[in-house]
Amino acid sequence: MFRSTILLSFVAVALGLSAGDLKVSVKAISSSVDSVDDIVISAIVTNPTKEDIRVISKNNILDPTATKSFAVSKQGDELLFSGIRATYDFNAAGVYTTIPAGGSVAVNHTGLGALYDFEAAGTGTFSFSASTHFQTGPDAPIIEANTAPVDVTVKKDVKKRSFIPLERRLSTPTCGDGGRKQVITDSLTYARSLAGGAATDIRTHPNSAEFNTYFGGNSQDDIWYRHDIIAGDLSSSGTRIDPAGICGGSGGVIAYTLVVTSGGNIVGSDIYTCDIFFTSVGTTPSICSGGFDSTTSSRGGVILHELSHATSGTSDLGYGCSVTAGLSVANKRNNADNYRCMGLAIYKHYNC
Ligand SMILES: *[C@@H]1O[C@H](CO)[C@@H](O)[C@H](O)[C@H]1NC(C)=O
């Protein structure tokens, strides 16, 4: 079924991407700067094949906005990412970029001082390793276009830039529209109960098919804990309307999370929901008749995905349950959609 959907929607572009179909070159405009404000990393993604290639351009080097395009490290220690972690509706055109046959797309990355916690690491030389995983759709295989990391030395000013000033609060959904507020409240309740169900199942069936599919090879205690903190409400949730200005249009953003960092730790977080969260995403019980692979299958699943960002700082390495099942052991632990898929799989197993 997945295959026929792909054929219908992407008929004009290359289907099975293979390694080498996209090449990435990354360089720093200046390898030594005074301030984090002056860091500019320039990337060129080239398509040497004879067909246009359309790929998801979020959470990778093609995305110049505030999603995670790099792993930034100093002396081997990765800096905490404090930009946007979002869930997308992959039917939206704005989620994709087409690299023309024989052509390339260039992207500059700026404003990085707000997206990574340079301050906690102090001045010095930082290594920027580009995220070069590409997918033609949410469940398409991931191809990596490896490229060498680039170094930038920041000599004077690494003070944390504020992306959007966050508000600290407990998990109290607020929304001017009473109906939508109730939807958020219900989805949050579902998200916690999905995570709680997964946590309980990890204790009672530590080698379940679901655990092995979404987290196999990881420590049960560790993955249990990450679900338990979501179920136990140790996060906060946000109240303002789209402060990052990324909802709407063809951008496909369903919901997103912003984390507050201090001294290299997550100390708080806000979750925001966009219009399509209310209009295009199914209820959690609807997965009993439908599937749960898609990000738009369940609102409780969306909030669970966001809560894994908010509480454990997970990344977005791949979306869609079948792709999450194929990640490496370490990437399964670090990928938000694995938590959504595990929670929904356990729900479907016991509640449908
Ligand atoms: C990236 O920045 C460099 C230096 O400012 C500039 O020459 C180049 O045109 C920019 N590229 C894009 C795609 O904006």
The ligand as an SDF file (V2000), in Angstrom:
LIG
                    3D

 14 14  0  0  0  0  0  0  0  0999 V2000
   25.9740   32.1990    1.6600 C   0  0  0  0  0  0  0  0  0  0  0  0
   26.7690   33.2070    2.2340 O   0  0  0  0  0  0  0  0  0  0  0  0
   27.8680   33.5760    1.4190 C   0  0  0  0  0  0  0  0  0  0  0  0
   28.7150   34.5550    2.2060 C   0  0  0  0  0  0  0  0  0  0  0  0
   27.9530   35.5670    2.7590 O   0  0  0  0  0  0  0  0  0  0  0  0
   27.3370   34.1620    0.1030 C   0  0  0  0  0  0  0  0  0  0  0  0
   28.4120   34.4900   -0.7340 O   0  0  0  0  0  0  0  0  0  0  0  0
   26.4450   33.1450   -0.5760 C   0  0  0  0  0  0  0  0  0  0  0  0
   25.8520   33.6970   -1.7310 O   0  0  0  0  0  0  0  0  0  0  0  0
   25.3460   32.6840    0.3700 C   0  0  0  0  0  0  0  0  0  0  0  0
   24.6100   31.5920   -0.2650 N   0  0  0  0  0  0  0  0  0  0  0  0
   23.2750   31.4900   -0.1620 C   0  0  0  0  0  0  0  0  0  0  0  0
   22.6720   30.2880   -0.7870 C   0  0  0  0  0  0  0  0  0  0  0  0
   22.5820   32.3130    0.3790 O   0  0  0  0  0  0  0  0  0  0  0  0
  1  2  1  0
  1 10  1  0
  2  3  1  0
  3  4  1  0
  3  6  1  0
  4  5  1  0
  6  7  1  0
  6  8  1  0
  8  9  1  0
  8 10  1  0
 10 11  1  0
 11 12  1  0
 12 13  1  0
 12 14  2  0
M  END
$$$$
